[in-house]
Amino acid sequence: MRILVTGGGGFLGSHLCEYLLRKGHEVVVMDNLLTGRAENIAHLIGWEGFVFLRYDVTHFVHVVGPLDYILHFASPASPKDYLQYSIHTMKVGALGTYHSLGLARAKEAKFLLASTSETYGDPLVHPQPETYWGNVNPVGVRGVYDEAKRFAEAMTMAYHRELGIDTRIVRIFNTYGPRMRKDDGRAIPTFISQALTGEDITIHGNGKQTRSICYVSDLIEGIYRLMQTDYHGPVNIGNPSEMSILDLANKILQIAESESRIVFKQAMADDPKVRRPDIGLARNLLGWEPKVSPEEGLRWTVEWFRDQ
């Protein structure tokens, strides 16, 4: 297939592009590099079938030649980024999705939206199944990302129902691995960078809030399997192995053999207290479940950051 990946210069997008190229597909990356990085895809330059277009998908999108699939991954994804670029986050969720779906219609291409577990907000149901509608504060500071993705899901389903566009939606839970920016503000790269440099490990809140972390290779495999189905509703992809933020920090300290101390700071507004995917649908529909344990994945990620 010839596949367009918006946001292909980002952490997840770059891993997805490499995976698709290794599968023998042609890949066109479209990214304005606002939060993505050219070095994430530099090693792909020169691969047969790889094209990079530096462009902002909030503007009208056109790609020369046929497309079989469009994977819409463009968006700031960490709290630090989407708070800094709050208006652009809303625009890429709304206008970027609109333009990408319009291109899918023009090219008669299949479409997959990268959504997020943040559509569940601070959940009142645990673990979170795809049937849960969520508990989101639309006017809170995190609402710019949460509502952008919820709107993108609604628009994707509207294009499917009204115009017959062949769509998919993946709800991505906390994912980690090589190519994360050390300064992107998310817990794992922040903790690892602090541990390796001997700085204090900073936890916002009491550390009892939980996350379920999925290694990037598992996530990409799940997305690829979803691409090949004809299921149009949202599908959770994530690792149901849940741990507290404090346990995560201690685990990273142990793996990094660091003497950094843990300090606690004021909790972040609307920070979810729990996060764990119900992956029953992914198991049944895709025959997928994560293979990499948090201990193994964190060890690989710490070593990658150490090499950087």
N, C-alpha and C positions, 0 to 999 in steps of 0.2 A: 504494500500500500504506500501511497504518498500522503504523509500526515503532517498537518500544521500543529505545532505546539506553541500556544501563546504563553509567555512567561517562562520560556525554555531556558533562560539564563539563570533562573533561581535554583535554590537547593533541590527541591523535588523535581522541577522541570528538567534540570540538567541530567539527573539520574534517569528520568523517563526517556529522554532523547537518546542517551547512550544505550539503554536497553532496547529501544526500538531499532536503532541502527544495527545492533548485534543480531537482531532477529531478521535482518535483511530488508527492512523497510527504508524508504526515503523519508527524510525529516526536514521540514522547514521550521525554523525557530523564529518567532516574532517576540521581541522584548525591547523595551526602551531603557533597560538597565537602571531603573530607578532604585530598586532594591536587589535586583539580580546582579550577577558579576560576569564580565567577559571571560575571566579565568575559569569559570565553571564549565565552559564549553570550548575553551581554547584547544583542548586535546582532540576535539571532534572536527576542527577545521582540516579540510583535506580528505576526510572520509567520503567515499563515493555516496552521492545522494544526500549530502548534508548542505543546507543553505541557512545562513543567518541574515535576518532582516532586522535592523534596529528601527523600531517603530512603536508608537503608542496606540494600543487598540481602542482607546477611548475616541479616536478619530475613525473615519470611514476606513474599512479594511478591504484591501484587494491583494490577491496573490495570483501571479501568472501561472497558468497551467492547471491541470486537474488536481483535485484533492479527494481522497477517499475518507479521511477522518479529520476532525478538528478537536483537539484537546485543549480546553480553555483553562489554563493554570495561572494566567496573569492576575496578580493581586499582591499588594503587601500582605504579609501573613503573620508577623509578630506584633505584639502589642506596641512595642517601641516604634515600629515602622508605621502601623496604621493610625497611631495617635499623632505622629509627626505629619503624615500625609493623609489626613482624615478625608478631605474632599476628594482627593484622587482615588482613595479606596472606594468611596461611594460611586465615583464615576466609572471605575473599571468593573465594579460589580454590576452596574446598570448599563451604561453605554457600551462597555467592553463586551459584555455578554450579548447585548443587542446586535452589535456589529458582527460578532463571531457567529451568532446564529443566522444572521442574514447571509453571511458568506457560506455557511453550511447549506442554506437553502439554494443559493445561486449555483453552488458546485454539486448539489445533490450528494452531499457528504454526510456521514454519520457525525454525531456530536457528543462529546463527553464533558460535563462540567465538573471541575474540581471544587466541591463544596467542603464543608468543615463540620466538626463536632460542635463548633461554636453556635451552630443553628439551634442547639438545645439550650444555650444560655447556662444559667445556674440551675441545673436540672432538679426537679422535684420527683423524678422517676429514676431509679438506679437498679441495674445498669440501663443505658439508654437504647431502646429499640428504635427502628426507623419509624414506627407508628407514633412515637411521642412527638408532640407539637412544640415542646420547648417552653422555657421560662426566660424570656429575653427582655431586658430594659431598653426600649427603642431610643430613649433620650439620654442614656448613660454614655460614658466615654467609650465603652467598648461597642456601643450600638452601631458605630460606623462600619465596623467589620461584620458583626453578626447580621445586621439587617441588609447589608450589601449582598451577603451570601444567600440569605433567605429570599431576597428579591430575585437574585439570579436563578435560584431553584424554581421560583414561580414562573419566571419568564421562560425558562427551559421547558417546563411542562406545558405552558401556553403554546409555544411553537410546536410541540409534539401533538397536542390535542387539536389545535386549530388548523395547522398547516401540514401535519403528518411528518415533521422532521424526526429522523431516527435518533433519539437522544438517550443518554445515560447520565446518572448523577452519582458521584462517589462522595460520601461524607468521610473525610479524612480525620482520624484522631491523631493525637500528638505523635509526631514522627521525628526521628533524629538520625544522625549519621554524618559521614564526611561531607564537606562542602557547606556546612552551616557556617554562617558568619559569627565570629566570636563576640561581636558587639550587637547582635540582633535583638538582644533583650530577653530571649527565651531562656527557660531555666537551665536546660542541659548545657548549651554552649557557654552560658554565663558561669555556671558552677565549675565546668571543666577549666575554663580560662583562669578563673580565680584560684582553683586548686593548683594548677601548674605554675602559677606565678607567685604563690604564697600569699595572695591577698585573702581577706576575710570572705567567707562564703555568705552572701547576703540572701536571706529568705524574707519575703514579704508576707506578713501575717505570722501565725503560730506554727506553720509548717505541717499542720494536720490535714490541709487540703490535699486531695489525691489526684493523680494523673495515671493514665495507662499509656505506656510508651511503646511505640512500634518501630523497629529498625527499618531503614529506608528500603532495603532490598525486598523485604516482605511486602511492604506497601505497594511497590512498583509491580510485583508479581500479581497482587490482587487486582490492581487497576487493569493490567493487561488481560486478565481473565474476564473482567467485567466488560471490556471493550468487545469481546467476542460473543456476548450474550445478546438477547433481544429484550432485556428487562429494562423498563424505562423509569421506574421509581428509584428513590434514593437507596444506596447500599452502604452500610457502615464498613469501613476497612480500618482496622486497628488491632492492637494487642490487648486482650482483656486482663492481662497481668497488671493489677492495680497496686500502686504504692503511694505513700505519703511523700510530700515534697521534702520533708525532713529525712526520711529514709533514703530518698534519691540522692540528697546531698551527701549523706554519710557513705553511701555506696560509691559515689564518685571519689570522695576523699580516700577511701580504702584502695580503689583501683589505681588512683594517681599516686598513691603513697605520699600524700600531702600532709603537712602539719598545719594547714590553714584552719582557722577557727570559724565556727558558725555564729553569725550575728543575725538578729531579727530586726526587721524594719516594719514600718506601717504597711498594713495590707493594701493591696491595690483595689480600686473601686470595681465592684461587680465581678470580682475574681471567682470563678466557679469553685464550689466547695468539694465537689466530687466529679470524676470523669472516668467512665468505663463503658466501652462499647458492648452492646449485645451483638455478637457476630453470627448468630444463628442463621440469618439469611445468607450471609457470605459463605458459610459452611455448606448449606444446602444447595444454593444456586451456583456457586463457583467451585465448590470442592476445595475451598481455600481456608487456611488458618495459618497464623504466623509460625515460623520455624526457629527464629533467632530469639534466644532468651535475653531478657534485659541485661543480665550479667555479661553475656558474650558480646552483645551489641555495644554496651557501654565501654567495654574493654577496647574494642576496635576503634570506637570513636575517640576515646582518650588518646590512643596511640596516634591517630591521625592528627589530632590537635597538637600533640607533642612534636610531631614531625614538622608542622607548620611553623 
